[in-house]
C-alpha cells in the first residue's frame, strides 16, 4: 500500500554550496552527508540533494513511502508501469525504485525504515 509523501530530491550542480544554503534556509544540518547525496530531516520528511541531474522547474524527484517495496513494484508493474530504475539499496536499509507510468512520468517509491511518522508536523 502506498503511504504518504516521504522525500523530495533536488538536483544541484554544486553540492557543498547547496548543502550550506539549504542548511541555512531550514536551520538544520544534514543527517546524511555523502558525496553522492545529502539528506535533511525537515518536519518529519526528507529533503535530499544530489550532485547529478539538471536543476530546474521539472527537476525535483518525489518519493512515495511504502512498507513492502517489492510487492508495490510488482503491483504497479502489473497495472501497466515499466521499470525506470530497479529496486536498489541506497544505504542504511533505505531502498528505492523508480517506475515509468503509462503517461511518461516517473513514479518513485521508497522504503525508509528510519521514517518517523510521529515527527510529521
TORDREN-186834 format. One record per residue: residue number from 0; x, y negated, z negated of N, C-alpha, C, O, CB in turn. Coordinates in steps of 0.05 Angstrom, whole numbers, plus 5000, padded with zeros to 4 digits. Glycine has a CB too. Example, Ala and Ser with C-alpha at 12.3 -4.5 7.8 and 13.67 -1.06 7.14 Angstrom:
BEGIN
[r 0; [5264; 5114; 4844]; [5246; 5090; 4844]; [5264; 5066; 4844]; [5285; 5066; 4831]; [5226; 5089; 4819]]
[r 1; [5257; 5045; 4858]; [5273; 5021; 4857]; [5258; 4999; 4843]; [5268; 4977; 4839]; [5282; 5012; 4886]]
***
This chain:
BEGIN
[r 0; [5017; 5023; 5000]; [5000; 5000; 5000]; [5018; 4975; 5000]; [5036; 4973; 4984]; [4981; 5000; 4976]]
[r 1; [5012; 4957; 5018]; [5028; 4932; 5018]; [5018; 4914; 4995]; [4995; 4911; 4990]; [5024; 4917; 5045]]
[r 2; [5038; 4904; 4982]; [5033; 4886; 4959]; [5037; 4857; 4968]; [5034; 4852; 4992]; [5051; 4892; 4935]]
[r 3; [5042; 4839; 4951]; [5046; 4811; 4958]; [5073; 4804; 4970]; [5090; 4821; 4972]; [5041; 4794; 4934]]
[r 4; [5075; 4780; 4977]; [5100; 4769; 4988]; [5122; 4772; 4967]; [5117; 4769; 4943]; [5096; 4740; 4996]]
[r 5; [5146; 4778; 4976]; [5168; 4782; 4957]; [5192; 4764; 4964]; [5204; 4752; 4946]; [5177; 4811; 4958]]
[r 6; [5199; 4762; 4989]; [5224; 4749; 4997]; [5221; 4732; 5022]; [5208; 4740; 5041]; [5245; 4770; 5001]]
[r 7; [5233; 4709; 5022]; [5235; 4692; 5045]; [5265; 4688; 5050]; [5279; 4680; 5032]; [5220; 4664; 5042]]
[r 8; [5274; 4694; 5075]; [5303; 4692; 5081]; [5308; 4670; 5102]; [5295; 4670; 5123]; [5314; 4719; 5090]]
[r 9; [5326; 4652; 5095]; [5333; 4630; 5113]; [5360; 4636; 5125]; [5380; 4640; 5111]; [5333; 4603; 5098]]
[r 10; [5362; 4636; 5152]; [5389; 4638; 5165]; [5403; 4612; 5163]; [5391; 4591; 5167]; [5386; 4648; 5194]]
[r 11; [5429; 4612; 5158]; [5445; 4588; 5156]; [5471; 4591; 5170]; [5481; 4614; 5174]; [5450; 4580; 5126]]
[r 12; [5483; 4570; 5179]; [5509; 4571; 5193]; [5532; 4570; 5173]; [5553; 4582; 5177]; [5511; 4547; 5212]]
[r 13; [5528; 4555; 5150]; [5549; 4551; 5130]; [5539; 4561; 5104]; [5526; 4546; 5089]; [5558; 4521; 5129]]
[r 14; [5545; 4587; 5098]; [5534; 4599; 5074]; [5542; 4585; 5048]; [5525; 4580; 5031]; [5542; 4628; 5073]]
[r 15; [5568; 4579; 5044]; [5576; 4565; 5019]; [5561; 4538; 5016]; [5553; 4531; 4993]; [5606; 4561; 5019]]
[r 16; [5559; 4522; 5037]; [5546; 4496; 5035]; [5516; 4500; 5029]; [5504; 4486; 5013]; [5549; 4480; 5061]]
[r 17; [5503; 4520; 5042]; [5475; 4525; 5038]; [5470; 4535; 5009]; [5450; 4528; 4997]; [5464; 4545; 5058]]
[r 18; [5488; 4552; 5000]; [5486; 4562; 4972]; [5486; 4539; 4952]; [5470; 4538; 4934]; [5508; 4582; 4966]]
[r 19; [5505; 4520; 4956]; [5507; 4497; 4938]; [5482; 4479; 4941]; [5471; 4470; 4920]; [5532; 4480; 4945]]
[r 20; [5472; 4475; 4965]; [5449; 4458; 4969]; [5424; 4470; 4956]; [5409; 4456; 4942]; [5445; 4453; 4999]]
[r 21; [5419; 4496; 4962]; [5395; 4508; 4950]; [5397; 4511; 4920]; [5377; 4510; 4906]; [5390; 4536; 4963]]
[r 22; [5421; 4515; 4910]; [5425; 4515; 4880]; [5416; 4489; 4869]; [5403; 4488; 4848]; [5454; 4521; 4873]]
[r 23; [5423; 4467; 4882]; [5415; 4440; 4873]; [5385; 4436; 4876]; [5372; 4426; 4858]; [5430; 4419; 4889]]
[r 24; [5374; 4443; 4899]; [5345; 4439; 4904]; [5328; 4454; 4883]; [5309; 4442; 4872]; [5338; 4449; 4932]]
[r 25; [5335; 4479; 4877]; [5318; 4495; 4859]; [5328; 4495; 4830]; [5315; 4505; 4813]; [5317; 4523; 4869]]
[r 26; [5351; 4482; 4825]; [5362; 4482; 4798]; [5368; 4509; 4788]; [5364; 4515; 4764]; [5342; 4468; 4780]]
[r 27; [5378; 4527; 4805]; [5383; 4554; 4797]; [5408; 4565; 4812]; [5412; 4558; 4835]; [5359; 4572; 4803]]
[r 28; [5424; 4581; 4798]; [5446; 4594; 4811]; [5437; 4620; 4823]; [5417; 4632; 4814]; [5469; 4600; 4790]]
[r 29; [5450; 4630; 4844]; [5442; 4655; 4856]; [5446; 4679; 4836]; [5465; 4678; 4820]; [5457; 4660; 4882]]
[r 30; [5429; 4698; 4838]; [5432; 4722; 4822]; [5447; 4744; 4838]; [5458; 4763; 4826]; [5405; 4733; 4812]]
[r 31; [5448; 4740; 4864]; [5462; 4759; 4882]; [5478; 4742; 4901]; [5467; 4726; 4916]; [5442; 4778; 4897]]
[r 32; [5505; 4746; 4901]; [5522; 4728; 4916]; [5544; 4744; 4930]; [5564; 4751; 4918]; [5535; 4706; 4898]]
[r 33; [5539; 4749; 4956]; [5558; 4765; 4972]; [5562; 4750; 4998]; [5546; 4732; 5005]; [5547; 4794; 4977]]
[r 34; [5584; 4756; 5013]; [5589; 4742; 5038]; [5567; 4746; 5059]; [5564; 4730; 5077]; [5615; 4751; 5049]]
[r 35; [5551; 4767; 5056]; [5531; 4774; 5076]; [5503; 4765; 5067]; [5484; 4766; 5083]; [5531; 4803; 5082]]
[r 36; [5500; 4757; 5041]; [5473; 4750; 5031]; [5476; 4736; 5004]; [5491; 4745; 4987]; [5455; 4775; 5029]]
[r 37; [5460; 4715; 5001]; [5458; 4702; 4975]; [5429; 4701; 4967]; [5412; 4692; 4983]; [5470; 4672; 4976]]
[r 38; [5423; 4711; 4943]; [5395; 4713; 4934]; [5390; 4697; 4909]; [5406; 4699; 4890]; [5387; 4742; 4930]]
[r 39; [5368; 4682; 4909]; [5360; 4666; 4885]; [5333; 4677; 4875]; [5316; 4685; 4892]; [5357; 4636; 4892]]
[r 40; [5329; 4679; 4849]; [5303; 4686; 4838]; [5289; 4660; 4832]; [5297; 4645; 4814]; [5307; 4704; 4811]]
[r 41; [5268; 4654; 4847]; [5253; 4629; 4844]; [5224; 4635; 4838]; [5209; 4645; 4855]; [5256; 4612; 4870]]
[r 42; [5216; 4630; 4814]; [5187; 4633; 4806]; [5177; 4661; 4809]; [5153; 4665; 4815]; [5171; 4615; 4822]]
[r 43; [5195; 4681; 4807]; [5186; 4708; 4809]; [5189; 4719; 4837]; [5183; 4743; 4842]; [5158; 4711; 4800]]
[r 44; [5198; 4703; 4856]; [5201; 4711; 4884]; [5231; 4707; 4891]; [5246; 4696; 4876]; [5183; 4696; 4903]]
[r 45; [5238; 4716; 4915]; [5266; 4714; 4924]; [5268; 4694; 4947]; [5253; 4696; 4967]; [5277; 4741; 4931]]
[r 46; [5288; 4677; 4945]; [5297; 4660; 4967]; [5324; 4671; 4975]; [5342; 4672; 4958]; [5298; 4630; 4960]]
[r 47; [5327; 4680; 5000]; [5352; 4691; 5009]; [5364; 4674; 5031]; [5350; 4661; 5046]; [5348; 4719; 5019]]
[r 48; [5391; 4674; 5031]; [5406; 4661; 5052]; [5423; 4681; 5066]; [5437; 4697; 5053]; [5423; 4637; 5041]]
[r 49; [5423; 4681; 5093]; [5441; 4699; 5108]; [5457; 4682; 5128]; [5448; 4662; 5139]; [5424; 4720; 5123]]
[r 50; [5483; 4689; 5132]; [5500; 4674; 5149]; [5497; 4680; 5179]; [5510; 4668; 5196]; [5528; 4678; 5141]]
[r 51; [5480; 4699; 5185]; [5476; 4707; 5213]; [5448; 4699; 5222]; [5429; 4700; 5206]; [5480; 4737; 5217]]
[r 52; [5445; 4691; 5246]; [5419; 4683; 5255]; [5419; 4653; 5262]; [5438; 4639; 5256]; [5397; 4688; 5234]]
[r 53; [5398; 4645; 5274]; [5395; 4617; 5283]; [5375; 4602; 5266]; [5352; 4608; 5267]; [5387; 4616; 5313]]
[r 54; [5385; 4582; 5251]; [5366; 4566; 5235]; [5346; 4552; 5254]; [5353; 4546; 5277]; [5381; 4545; 5218]]
[r 55; [5322; 4548; 5244]; [5302; 4534; 5259]; [5275; 4540; 5248]; [5271; 4554; 5229]; [5303; 4543; 5289]]
[r 56; [5255; 4528; 5261]; [5228; 4530; 5250]; [5217; 4558; 5251]; [5200; 4566; 5235]; [5209; 4512; 5266]]
[r 57; [5228; 4575; 5269]; [5219; 4603; 5271]; [5239; 4622; 5258]; [5237; 4646; 5263]; [5214; 4611; 5300]]
[r 58; [5258; 4611; 5243]; [5280; 4628; 5233]; [5276; 4641; 5206]; [5293; 4656; 5198]; [5303; 4611; 5231]]
[r 59; [5254; 4636; 5192]; [5250; 4647; 5165]; [5239; 4675; 5167]; [5220; 4680; 5182]; [5232; 4629; 5148]]
[r 60; [5251; 4694; 5152]; [5241; 4721; 5150]; [5225; 4724; 5125]; [5234; 4715; 5104]; [5264; 4742; 5152]]
[r 61; [5202; 4736; 5126]; [5185; 4741; 5103]; [5182; 4771; 5099]; [5176; 4785; 5118]; [5157; 4727; 5106]]
[r 62; [5186; 4780; 5075]; [5184; 4809; 5069]; [5161; 4814; 5050]; [5157; 4800; 5031]; [5210; 4819; 5056]]
[r 63; [5145; 4834; 5057]; [5122; 4843; 5041]; [5130; 4866; 5023]; [5143; 4885; 5033]; [5098; 4851; 5059]]
[r 64; [5124; 4865; 4998]; [5131; 4885; 4979]; [5115; 4911; 4982]; [5091; 4910; 4987]; [5128; 4875; 4951]]
[r 65; [5129; 4933; 4978]; [5117; 4960; 4979]; [5129; 4977; 4957]; [5152; 4972; 4949]; [5119; 4973; 5007]]
[r 66; [5114; 4996; 4947]; [5125; 5015; 4928]; [5139; 5039; 4941]; [5160; 5048; 4931]; [5103; 5026; 4910]]
[r 67; [5129; 5048; 4964]; [5140; 5071; 4978]; [5145; 5063; 5007]; [5127; 5064; 5024]; [5120; 5095; 4977]]
[r 68; [5169; 5054; 5013]; [5176; 5043; 5039]; [5174; 5064; 5061]; [5165; 5057; 5083]; [5204; 5031; 5039]]
[r 69; [5181; 5089; 5055]; [5178; 5110; 5076]; [5149; 5114; 5084]; [5143; 5115; 5108]; [5190; 5136; 5066]]
[r 70; [5132; 5116; 5065]; [5103; 5120; 5071]; [5091; 5096; 5086]; [5076; 5100; 5104]; [5088; 5125; 5045]]
[r 71; [5098; 5072; 5078]; [5087; 5049; 5092]; [5098; 5046; 5120]; [5083; 5039; 5138]; [5094; 5024; 5076]]
[r 72; [5124; 5051; 5124]; [5135; 5050; 5151]; [5120; 5071; 5169]; [5112; 5064; 5191]; [5165; 5055; 5151]]
[r 73; [5117; 5095; 5159]; [5103; 5116; 5174]; [5074; 5108; 5180]; [5065; 5112; 5203]; [5104; 5142; 5159]]
[r 74; [5061; 5097; 5161]; [5033; 5089; 5164]; [5030; 5067; 5186]; [5013; 5068; 5203]; [5021; 5079; 5138]]
[r 75; [5048; 5047; 5184]; [5046; 5024; 5202]; [5055; 5032; 5231]; [5044; 5022; 5250]; [5063; 5001; 5192]]
[r 76; [5075; 5050; 5232]; [5083; 5060; 5259]; [5059; 5075; 5271]; [5055; 5073; 5295]; [5108; 5079; 5256]]
[r 77; [5045; 5089; 5255]; [5021; 5104; 5264]; [4999; 5086; 5274]; [4981; 5094; 5289]; [5011; 5122; 5243]]
[r 78; [4999; 5060; 5265]; [4979; 5041; 5274]; [4988; 5025; 5298]; [4975; 5006; 5307]; [4973; 5022; 5251]]
[r 79; [5011; 5033; 5310]; [5019; 5021; 5335]; [5043; 5003; 5334]; [5051; 4992; 5355]; [4997; 5006; 5346]]
[r 80; [5056; 5000; 5311]; [5080; 4984; 5310]; [5103; 5001; 5320]; [5101; 5025; 5324]; [5086; 4975; 5281]]
[r 81; [5126; 4988; 5325]; [5150; 5003; 5332]; [5173; 4994; 5313]; [5170; 4973; 5300]; [5158; 4997; 5362]]
[r 82; [5194; 5009; 5313]; [5216; 5003; 5295]; [5233; 4980; 5307]; [5243; 4982; 5329]; [5234; 5027; 5290]]
[r 83; [5236; 4959; 5291]; [5254; 4937; 5299]; [5281; 4941; 5285]; [5302; 4937; 5297]; [5241; 4909; 5291]]
[r 84; [5280; 4949; 5259]; [5304; 4955; 5244]; [5296; 4977; 5224]; [5278; 4973; 5208]; [5316; 4930; 5229]]
[r 85; [5309; 5000; 5226]; [5302; 5023; 5209]; [5307; 5017; 5179]; [5320; 4997; 5172]; [5319; 5047; 5217]]
[r 86; [5295; 5033; 5163]; [5298; 5030; 5134]; [5328; 5031; 5127]; [5343; 5048; 5136]; [5283; 5053; 5118]]
[r 87; [5337; 5011; 5111]; [5364; 5011; 5102]; [5366; 5002; 5073]; [5351; 4985; 5064]; [5381; 4993; 5120]]
[r 88; [5386; 5013; 5060]; [5392; 5005; 5032]; [5411; 4981; 5034]; [5432; 4983; 5046]; [5404; 5028; 5016]]
[r 89; [5403; 4958; 5022]; [5419; 4934; 5023]; [5433; 4929; 4997]; [5445; 4908; 4993]; [5402; 4910; 5031]]
[r 90; [5433; 4948; 4979]; [5447; 4946; 4954]; [5429; 4945; 4930]; [5406; 4935; 4931]; [5464; 4921; 4954]]
[r 91; [5439; 4954; 4907]; [5424; 4954; 4882]; [5397; 4967; 4883]; [5378; 4959; 4868]; [5421; 4925; 4872]]
[r 92; [5394; 4987; 4901]; [5368; 5002; 4903]; [5347; 4987; 4919]; [5324; 4997; 4921]; [5358; 5007; 4876]]
[r 93; [5354; 4965; 4931]; [5335; 4950; 4948]; [5336; 4961; 4976]; [5357; 4964; 4988]; [5342; 4919; 4947]]
[r 94; [5312; 4967; 4987]; [5310; 4978; 5014]; [5291; 4962; 5030]; [5271; 4953; 5021]; [5300; 5008; 5012]]
[r 95; [5299; 4957; 5055]; [5284; 4941; 5073]; [5280; 4955; 5100]; [5295; 4973; 5107]; [5297; 4913; 5078]]
[r 96; [5259; 4947; 5114]; [5254; 4956; 5142]; [5239; 4934; 5156]; [5225; 4918; 5145]; [5237; 4982; 5142]]
[r 97; [5244; 4933; 5183]; [5230; 4913; 5199]; [5216; 4928; 5222]; [5228; 4944; 5236]; [5250; 4892; 5211]]
[r 98; [5191; 4922; 5225]; [5174; 4935; 5246]; [5165; 4913; 5265]; [5161; 4890; 5258]; [5150; 4949; 5233]]
[r 99; [5163; 4921; 5290]; [5152; 4902; 5311]; [5123; 4908; 5314]; [5115; 4931; 5320]; [5167; 4905; 5338]]
[r 100; [5106; 4888; 5309]; [5078; 4892; 5312]; [5071; 4892; 5342]; [5088; 4885; 5358]; [5062; 4870; 5297]]
[r 101; [5047; 4900; 5349]; [5040; 4902; 5377]; [5038; 4874; 5391]; [5034; 4873; 5416]; [5013; 4915; 5380]]
[r 102; [5042; 4853; 5377]; [5038; 4826; 5387]; [5064; 4810; 5390]; [5064; 4787; 5398]; [5019; 4810; 5370]]
[r 103; [5087; 4824; 5384]; [5113; 4811; 5387]; [5125; 4799; 5362]; [5145; 4785; 5364]; [5111; 4790; 5407]]
[r 104; [5112; 4803; 5340]; [5122; 4793; 5314]; [5137; 4814; 5299]; [5134; 4838; 5304]; [5099; 4782; 5297]]
[r 105; [5154; 4806; 5280]; [5167; 4824; 5262]; [5152; 4825; 5235]; [5147; 4804; 5224]; [5197; 4816; 5257]]
[r 106; [5145; 4849; 5227]; [5132; 4853; 5201]; [5153; 4867; 5183]; [5160; 4890; 5188]; [5106; 4871; 5204]]
[r 107; [5163; 4852; 5163]; [5185; 4863; 5147]; [5174; 4872; 5120]; [5157; 4860; 5108]; [5207; 4841; 5143]]
[r 108; [5185; 4895; 5111]; [5177; 4907; 5086]; [5201; 4909; 5067]; [5224; 4912; 5077]; [5164; 4935; 5090]]
[r 109; [5196; 4908; 5041]; [5218; 4910; 5022]; [5208; 4926; 4998]; [5186; 4922; 4987]; [5228; 4883; 5013]]
[r 110; [5225; 4944; 4989]; [5222; 4958; 4963]; [5244; 4947; 4945]; [5268; 4954; 4950]; [5222; 4990; 4965]]
[r 111; [5237; 4931; 4926]; [5257; 4919; 4908]; [5250; 4927; 4879]; [5232; 4916; 4867]; [5257; 4888; 4910]]
[r 112; [5265; 4946; 4868]; [5259; 4955; 4841]; [5264; 4934; 4820]; [5256; 4938; 4797]; [5275; 4980; 4835]]
[r 113; [5277; 4912; 4827]; [5283; 4891; 4808]; [5261; 4870; 4808]; [5261; 4852; 4791]; [5309; 4878; 4815]]
[r 114; [5242; 4871; 4826]; [5220; 4851; 4827]; [5204; 4854; 4802]; [5195; 4875; 4794]; [5202; 4855; 4852]]
[r 115; [5200; 4831; 4789]; [5185; 4830; 4763]; [5159; 4814; 4767]; [5160; 4790; 4768]; [5202; 4817; 4741]]
[r 116; [5136; 4828; 4770]; [5111; 4813; 4775]; [5104; 4795; 4751]; [5088; 4776; 4755]; [5089; 4833; 4780]]
[r 117; [5115; 4801; 4728]; [5109; 4784; 4704]; [5123; 4757; 4707]; [5115; 4738; 4693]; [5118; 4798; 4679]]
[r 118; [5143; 4755; 4724]; [5158; 4730; 4728]; [5144; 4711; 4747]; [5152; 4688; 4750]; [5186; 4735; 4736]]
[r 119; [5123; 4721; 4762]; [5110; 4704; 4781]; [5095; 4682; 4767]; [5080; 4687; 4748]; [5091; 4721; 4799]]
[r 120; [5098; 4658; 4777]; [5083; 4636; 4765]; [5070; 4619; 4787]; [5056; 4600; 4780]; [5101; 4618; 4748]]
***
